[in-house]
Structure formats: structure tokens, C-alpha cells
Amino acid sequence: MIDILNRVHSLNTIQKRKSVAEIYKSVLQKRLEYEDSDERLFVDALAKINVQEIIILNFMNQFESSLKTIDSWANFYNLYSKNNTDFPLEKYRFRFFATQLEQLGLVFCSDLSGYDKRGSFMIFKESDEPDESGAGVTPMGKRFLEYMEK
């Protein structure tokens, strides 16, 4: 009789352990999915980004075709200044904000200041094609802009 009670008790404990393990697994999986999601990256970016950076990001999205062949920070800044008279920035502040956007993975600025031909942030591009030079909004940056519009 004691043997039967021990078996029932151990079976019950094994089932409980399996149930609890499944619950933990489910919770951890959901947390991992969130940690690896665009939404988490975007929430983090929103906490770090400032108004000037949003203006530059929108500018880069608007002038994407012109920026693909941009070859220097000076030309990049001149294009910005010419088209953003309502939001003027000093050239070093412009570069600082654009670099911040690049560090967030929202834009790329290939070969504008001595980066190698592939750029420092190729990790955020979805294509392995090298860029000779230029700047633009990354696919992640485009998804971020869509996220902000929701």
C-alpha cells in the first residue's frame, strides 16, 4: 500500500514538475521573443532619440535616392541644410545626430568619414551587397518610421 502511495505521489510530483517546467518555458519563450523583437528595439530607440534625430531620419527617408551616392559628410550636410531651412543645425551637431542614428541601427553612412567600403553598421542592412559610398535609412529604420506612425 505504501508503495502505491509513493508511486502516486511521485507521479503527481513528476506531472507537477513537467507542468511548472512548461509554464516557465512558455514565459521564457515569450520574453525571448519580445527581447528579440523590433518592438523592443523601437521602444529603446524612442527612449534615446531626440527631435533633431527624428528630423534627420525623416530627411534621410525623403531624400533616399539622392543620399545613395553622397560621398562626404560635407555634401551630406549641404543637402540637409539646403532642404531643411526650418530646422537648421550646425554641421558638427548634424554629424553627431546622424552618427547617433547610425549607432541605433536606423541609418547607415558608408564611407563618409573613413569607414571601410562596407560601413561600420552593415549588421543592420538586410543585403550583403557592399556600398561604395552613400547614406540612407536601413530596413530597420524604415520599420521604425512605420512603428512611429501607428
N, C-alpha and C positions, 0 to 999 in steps of 0.2 A: 504494500500500500504506500509506504513512504517513497519507494522507487517511482511509482506512478505520479505522486505529487511532485517529486523533484523533476520529473520529465515535463509535466505540465508547466511547472514554474519556469524551467529553463527554456521551454518552447516559447512561453509567453515573453520571457526576457529577450530571447533572440528576435522575436517579432517586434517587440518594442524598440530594440536597438536598430533593427532594419528600418522601422518607421521613422525613428528620430534621424537616422542617417539620411534617409530620403528627403526629409524636411530640410535638413542642413544643406544637402546637395542642391536642392531646388533654390533655396535662399542664396547660396553662394553663386549659383549659376546666374541668377537674375542680377546679382551685384556685379559679377564679372561682365555680363552683357552691358550693363549700364556704364561701368568703368571704361569699357572699350567702345562706347557709342559716340557718335558725333554730338549728340545732345550734351553729354558731359563736357566734351571739349568746348562746345559753344558756350555753355554756361560759364566755364572757366574763362573763356575769351571775353565774354561780356563783362565779367568782373574786372578784367585787366585793361580793356580797351578804352580809349578816350575819344572825345568828339573829333579831334583833329585826325585821328587814325581812321575813324569811320568815314570822314570826308575823303581822305586819301584812298581808302578801299573802294568807295563808290566811284571816285575819279578813275581809278585803275580799271574798274569794271566797264565804265563808259568808254574809255579810250584804249581798250584792249588791243585793237588792231594796230594802232599807232605805237603802242608800247612794245610789241613783239620784236621790233627792230631797233629799239632805243639802245644806244651804245655807251652812254655815260650818265653819271649822276647829274651832271650839269644840264644835259639835254632833257633828262627826265624831269628835273626841277623846272626848267624853262617851259616845258609843255604843261606842267601843272600850273605854274604861275600865269601863263597866258590864258588858261581856261578856268581858273578859279580866282577871279578878282574879288569875289565876295568873301573868300576865306584865305587871305594871304598868309604865308608862312615864310620865315627866314629860311634860307637854304639848308642850314645845318639842322634846324628843327625839323624841316621836311625829311631830311635823310634819317634823322633819329626815329621819327614816327614810322617811316616806311620800313626801316630795319626792325622795329618792334613788330610790325605786321608780319614781316618775314619770319621772325622768331616764333610767332604764334602759328605759323604754317598757312597763313591766309593769302600770302602773295609770294612771288619769287622775283629776285632782282639779279639775274645771272650776268656775271662778268661785268658788272658796273663799277666794281671797286677792287679788282684783283682777285675775285673768286676764280676758281678754275672754270673751265668751259661748261661744266655741268652744274655749277652753282652749289652753294652750301646747303640748300634745302630741297634737293632733288627727292628726298624721302617723302615729301608731301605731294609730289607730282604722280599722276597715275600712269604716265607713259615713261618708258626708259629712253626716249629719244633725246639726245643732247641738244641743248640750245646753244647757238653760237654766242648770242648775247640777247638782252632784252629783259623785259619785266612784264608781269601780268598777275592775274588773280589765279590762284591754284584751284583745282576742283573742290578742295575743302573750303576755300574762301567763297566759292560760288554757293556751296551748300549753306555756309554761314549766312550769307546775304539772304538766301531764301528763308532760313530759320528766323532771321530778324524781321522779315516781312510778315510772318504769321501773327 
